[in-house]
Amino acid sequence: MPLLGYGVYLVSPEECERCVLDAISTGYRLIDTAQAYYNEEGVGRAIAKCGMPRGGLFLVTKVWITNAGEQKAALSIDESLRKLRTDYVDLLLVHQPYGDVFGTWRAMEKAYKDGKARAIGVSNFRQGRFYDFAYHAGVKPMVNQLQCNAVMQQNGIQPVLGGFGTKMMAWGPLGGQGSDAIFGNETLKQIAGKYGKTASQVALRWLVQRGITAIPKSTHKERMAENFDIFDFSLTDGDMAEIAGLNLHDEGNVDFDNPAFIKMLLDTYK
């Protein structure tokens, strides 16, 4: 799995094909989408047109709440493959820790064994939920995709993930409590100045040096290129320690354990 990918959350279906083509031409090889993003078809069109062999790309999608359960999840996986114009995805995730996740996982385990998914994992599973799920799962989750960045570092869950051999992928790698949480952070800007880089490049570099795959999103090719340009420098141990001190909300600013949030999702997506 590449350590840097391109995410298409909130990329409109109309723009998605163009954006993914731009990302691939920039150098990205990991593309992250989901059933709930409503743009899998745009990703599929881009993959068909990009000229890259399928084996040169790492494609991620996710099973949404409305498709939870063994039978519905199995049908939705086939539908995702149809939309993506591929006979397999490289990584298939349970998108949210709600509903019949064990039924969904059984369908995903079968997809994994049948070659429809090269790897399977989860998304937004916090420590306790992840431990219970992974403990009981036959095939252990290979990835947990979480909100993770320089001010929301997910340090607490990392030993739990490590105990099951699970890798972390970071959504929102440039997001924070406000628009300046990363881009305007003085510590990040000061470190960036030493390398002729930007604060966002330093924030992404900090993640990949920890072995965490980051999936920044942009609809502008120039920003895609900026985000990708992080492999010609390394942060020192001192830099890494300074950034570690920026942690504000370890588990992120979305409370996936909040009953009101869960009710909102379940009521919205019936």
Secondary structure by P-SEA (a helix, b strand, c coil): cccbbbbbccccccaaaaaaaaaaaacccbbbbccccccaaaaaaaaaccccccccbbbbbbbccccccaaaaaaaaaaaaaaaccccccbbbccccccaaaaaaaaaaaaaaaccccccccccccaaaaaaaaaaccccccccccccccccccccaaaaaaaabbbbbbcccccccccccccccaaaaaaaaaccccaaaaaaaaaaaacbbbbbbbccaaaaaaaaccccccccaaaaaaaaacccccccccccccaaaaaaaaaacc
